[in-house]
Structures are given as structure tokens and as C-alpha cells.
Amino acid sequence: MAKKDKNEQEEVIQDQVTEQETAETEAVEQEEQEEKSVEEVLAEDLQKEKDKYLRLFAEFENYKRRTAKERIELFKTAGEGVLKDMIPVLDDFDRAILEIVKSEDQQLSEGVVLIHNKLRNTLVGKGLLLMEVNAGDTFNADEHEAVTQIPAPSDDMKGKIIDVIEKGYKLGDKIVRYPKVVIGQ
């Protein structure tokens, strides 16, 4: 029995040693996992910060590009209000020239035509362009303003411009006054 007790005691001691070794191994593995998880957490945080930085940098670059574009556009259309206000004066000038040409005073008509051309050239120099619209052109709702529709004189004039009531003008690519037209129905 003494041998049995001794064997049992040795087995108990061996089991305790094995349990202790297993516990130590598990503790070391757990520490390694904790270290890995800390490293992984730090790596994830670093990746998040890099992503946040890149997004912020891209947003700032887009902001710079947008403001530069807006600034250029502002310079292009800085005098838009004045030019819009000059369009009716130009229309009145056109009507006046038509009436003056009917008079017999050649010098008066030549002088008014010169002043008219000078005004038109000045406005063109500032970027105001006349939109070319003629009778027979196809109507485009994006570029023309239909004042009225009348029966088309022929079938080929349906959906086309019959008459131009008021000229249209562009400032750069932007239409500042749409041409007013009569279209065939």
C-alpha cells in the first residue's frame, strides 16, 4: 500500500505539474494574443487615421479646385449685370438705326451706324456675343424662348423657327438673354 500511496502521490504531483505547465503555456499564449490584439488595434487605428487624413486631404484639394474655378468664373462674368443692362440699349439702337436709315440725311445715318458699331464692338470685347438664330432653324427649348406658335406655312417648317422677335445674347458659355422666337405648329 505504501507503493500505491507513493504512486498516487507521484501521479498527483505530476498532474499538478502538468496543470501548472498548461496554465503557464495558456497564460503565455493569452499574453501573446493580447499583445497581438494590442498591435492589431494599433494597426487598425493607424489605418483609420491614414484613411481619415487622405479623405481630408482629397476634400481640401477639391475645395481648392472648386474655389479656383469659381474665382475664374467670377472674373469672366464680373460685368454681367452691366452687360445685361446694356442689351436693351443695344436693341433701341438697332431700332433707331432702322428708322434713321429711312431718312435722307446720309451723314446722320453714317454717324449713328459708327456709334452703334463702336458700342457693339465694346460689348463683344467684354464677352457679350450675339446668338445666331435665323428663320428656318430648328427650335431648341434649351437655347430659345418660344413666345408663340402659329400655323406653319408649310409642313417642313413645323417645329422650326418662323420669326425672331428679340435677339439672344451669350456671355461666354452662359446665355444671358434667350432669343424670343415664333415657332411653326
C-alpha positions in Angstrom: 0.0 0.0 0.0 2.9 2.3 0.6 3.8 1.9 -3.0 0.3 2.6 -4.1 0.2 5.8 -2.0 3.6 6.8 -3.3 2.5 6.2 -6.9 -0.7 8.1 -6.3 1.2 10.9 -4.8 3.6 11.0 -7.7 0.7 11.0 -10.1 -1.0 13.8 -8.3 2.2 15.8 -8.3 2.7 15.1 -12.0 -0.9 16.1 -12.7 -0.3 19.3 -10.7 3.0 20.0 -12.6 1.2 19.3 -15.9 -1.7 21.6 -14.9 0.8 24.2 -13.9 2.7 23.9 -17.2 -0.5 24.0 -19.1 -1.7 27.1 -17.2 1.7 28.8 -17.8 1.5 27.9 -21.5 -2.0 29.2 -21.8 -1.0 32.4 -19.9 1.9 32.9 -22.3 -0.4 32.3 -25.3 -3.0 34.6 -23.9 -0.4 37.4 -23.3 0.8 36.9 -26.9 -2.8 37.2 -28.1 -3.3 40.3 -26.0 0.0 41.7 -27.5 -1.2 40.8 -31.0 -4.6 42.3 -30.3 -2.9 45.5 -29.0 -0.7 45.5 -32.1 -3.7 44.8 -34.3 -5.7 47.5 -32.6 -2.9 50.0 -33.0 -2.5 48.9 -36.7 -6.3 49.4 -37.2 -6.2 52.8 -35.5 -3.2 53.8 -37.7 -5.1 52.7 -40.8 -8.2 54.6 -39.8 -6.1 57.8 -39.2 -4.4 57.4 -42.6 -7.8 57.0 -44.3 -9.1 60.0 -42.5 -6.1 62.0 -43.4 -6.3 61.0 -47.1 -10.0 61.9 -47.2 -9.4 65.2 -45.6 -6.5 65.9 -48.0 -8.7 65.0 -51.0 -11.5 67.1 -49.7 -9.2 70.1 -49.3 -7.8 69.6 -52.9 -11.4 69.5 -54.2 -12.1 72.7 -52.3 -9.1 74.5 -53.7 -10.0 73.4 -57.3 -13.6 74.5 -56.8 -12.7 77.9 -55.4 -10.2 78.5 -58.2 -12.8 77.6 -60.8 -15.4 79.9 -59.1 -12.8 82.7 -59.0 -12.1 82.4 -62.7 -15.9 82.2 -63.4 -16.4 85.3 -61.3 -13.8 87.2 -63.3 -15.4 86.1 -66.6 -18.9 87.3 -65.6 -18.0 90.2 -63.3 -19.7 92.7 -65.5 -22.7 90.5 -66.3 -25.1 92.9 -64.6 -23.9 95.9 -66.6 -23.8 93.9 -69.8 -27.4 92.7 -69.2 -28.5 96.3 -68.7 -26.8 97.4 -71.9 -28.7 94.8 -74.1 -32.0 96.9 -74.2 -29.9 99.9 -75.1 -28.4 97.9 -78.0 -31.9 96.9 -79.1 -33.1 100.5 -79.0 -30.0 101.4 -81.1 -30.9 98.8 -83.7 -34.5 100.1 -84.0 -33.2 103.7 -84.2 -30.8 102.8 -87.0 -33.6 101.2 -89.0 -35.5 104.5 -88.8 -32.6 106.8 -89.4 -31.6 104.8 -92.5 -35.0 105.7 -93.9 -34.2 109.4 -93.6 -32.4 111.2 -96.4 -29.6 112.5 -94.2 -26.7 110.3 -95.2 -24.2 111.8 -92.7 -26.6 111.3 -89.8 -27.1 107.6 -90.6 -23.4 107.0 -91.1 -22.6 108.7 -87.7 -25.2 106.7 -85.9 -24.0 103.4 -87.5 -20.5 104.2 -86.4 -21.6 104.8 -82.8 -23.7 101.6 -82.9 -20.7 99.6 -84.2 -18.4 101.0 -81.6 -20.9 100.1 -78.8 -21.4 96.6 -80.2 -17.6 96.1 -80.6 -17.1 97.2 -77.0 -19.7 94.8 -75.7 -18.2 92.0 -77.8 -14.8 92.8 -76.3 -16.3 92.3 -72.9 -17.5 88.9 -73.9 -21.1 89.6 -75.0 -21.9 87.6 -78.1 -24.9 87.6 -80.3 -26.6 84.2 -80.7 -27.1 83.4 -84.3 -30.8 82.5 -84.8 -32.5 82.6 -88.2 -35.9 81.8 -89.5 -35.9 78.1 -90.5 -33.6 76.9 -87.7 -34.9 74.0 -85.6 -36.4 75.1 -82.3 -34.4 74.1 -79.2 -36.1 74.8 -75.9 -32.7 74.9 -74.2 -31.5 77.8 -76.3 -34.7 79.6 -77.5 -37.7 81.1 -75.8 -40.9 80.5 -77.7 -43.2 83.5 -77.5 -46.0 82.0 -79.5 -46.8 79.3 -82.0 -48.5 79.9 -85.3 -49.6 77.5 -88.0 -46.6 76.6 -90.2 -46.7 78.0 -93.7 -45.5 74.6 -94.9 -45.0 71.1 -93.5 -41.2 71.4 -93.5 -41.5 74.5 -91.1 -43.3 72.5 -88.4 -41.2 72.7 -85.2 -38.9 75.3 -86.7 -38.4 79.0 -86.1 -40.7 81.2 -88.2 -39.6 84.6 -86.9 -37.1 86.1 -84.4 -38.8 88.7 -82.2 -35.8 89.6 -79.9 -32.2 88.7 -80.3 -30.4 86.5 -77.8 -27.0 87.1 -76.2 -24.4 84.9 -74.5 -21.7 85.9 -72.0 -19.0 83.3 -72.5 -20.9 80.0 -72.4 -23.8 81.3 -70.4 -26.9 82.6 -72.1 -27.8 86.0 -70.5 -30.8 86.6 -72.7 -32.6 83.9 -74.6 -33.8 84.8 -78.2 -37.5 85.2 -78.3 -38.9 83.3 -81.3 -42.2 82.4 -83.0 -42.3 78.7 -84.0 -44.4 76.8 -86.5 -47.0 74.3 -85.4 
